[in-house]
Amino acid sequence: MSDTESAQTESAVNPGENVAAEAPAEEISYHAVEKDGVVTAIWEMQGRKHVRTIDPRSRQGQDILRLYTTEHHDEVHAPEASEAATS
């Protein structure tokens, strides 16, 4: 088998592998859609492209919201904790 045939065979087995390696993947992010202070939807975005909408009441939606509020809570309270420690 020649090198060309080998490369073609590998491409046929893993057709998306080379494409993914060439183009950098856009980062996935989540955006909460709020109305009157209540999250009504979560948008999953890949770069600037809307991939899907997640129901905030679903298990996955709850996990995403919990993760965000935990991170946000830690960022807000971290300076207060360090100020209290130095006082």
C-alpha positions as CSV (number, residue, x, y, z in Angstrom):
1,M,0.0,0.0,0.0
2,S,1.4,3.4,-0.9
3,D,1.6,6.4,1.4
4,T,-1.2,8.1,-0.6
5,E,-3.5,5.1,-0.2
6,S,-2.7,5.0,3.5
7,A,-3.6,8.6,4.0
8,Q,-6.8,8.2,2.1
9,T,-7.7,5.2,4.2
10,E,-7.0,7.1,7.5
11,S,-9.1,10.0,6.3
12,A,-12.0,7.7,5.5
13,V,-11.8,6.2,9.0
14,N,-11.6,9.5,10.8
15,P,-13.1,12.1,8.4
16,G,-13.7,14.8,10.9
17,E,-10.4,14.5,12.7
18,N,-8.3,16.5,10.2
19,V,-11.0,19.3,9.9
20,A,-11.1,19.7,13.7
21,A,-7.3,19.9,13.9
22,E,-7.1,22.6,11.1
23,A,-9.9,24.9,12.4
24,P,-9.7,26.1,16.0
25,A,-12.9,25.3,17.9
26,E,-14.8,28.2,19.2
27,E,-15.4,28.2,22.9
28,I,-18.8,27.2,24.2
29,S,-20.4,29.8,26.5
30,Y,-23.8,30.1,28.2
31,H,-26.0,33.3,28.4
32,A,-28.9,33.6,30.8
33,V,-32.0,35.3,29.3
34,E,-33.8,37.2,32.1
35,K,-37.2,38.8,32.3
36,D,-38.2,40.7,35.5
37,G,-35.2,39.2,37.3
38,V,-36.1,35.6,36.5
39,V,-34.0,33.4,34.1
40,T,-36.4,32.3,31.3
41,A,-33.9,30.6,29.1
42,I,-30.2,29.7,28.8
43,W,-28.5,30.1,25.4
44,E,-25.6,27.9,24.5
45,M,-23.3,29.8,22.2
46,Q,-20.3,28.7,20.1
47,G,-18.5,31.9,19.5
48,R,-21.2,34.2,18.1
49,K,-23.4,31.3,16.9
50,H,-26.5,30.3,18.9
51,V,-26.3,26.5,19.2
52,R,-29.4,25.7,21.3
53,T,-31.7,27.0,24.0
54,I,-31.8,25.2,27.4
55,D,-34.7,25.3,29.7
56,P,-33.5,26.7,33.1
57,R,-35.9,24.3,34.8
58,S,-34.3,21.2,33.2
59,R,-31.6,19.2,35.0
60,Q,-28.9,20.6,32.7
61,G,-30.2,24.1,33.1
62,Q,-30.1,23.8,36.9
63,D,-26.5,22.5,36.7
64,I,-25.4,25.5,34.5
65,L,-27.1,28.0,36.8
66,R,-25.7,26.4,39.9
67,L,-22.2,26.5,38.4
68,Y,-22.6,30.1,37.4
69,T,-24.0,31.3,40.8
70,T,-21.3,29.4,42.7
71,E,-18.5,31.0,40.6
72,H,-20.2,34.5,40.8
73,H,-20.7,34.1,44.6
74,D,-17.1,33.2,45.1
75,E,-15.8,36.2,43.1
76,V,-18.1,38.7,45.0
77,H,-17.3,37.4,48.5
78,A,-13.6,36.7,48.0
79,P,-12.5,40.4,48.5
80,E,-14.6,40.7,51.7
81,A,-13.1,37.6,53.2
82,S,-9.5,38.9,52.5
83,E,-10.4,42.3,54.1
84,A,-11.8,40.6,57.2
85,A,-8.6,38.5,57.5
86,T,-6.4,41.6,57.4
87,S,-8.4,43.6,59.9
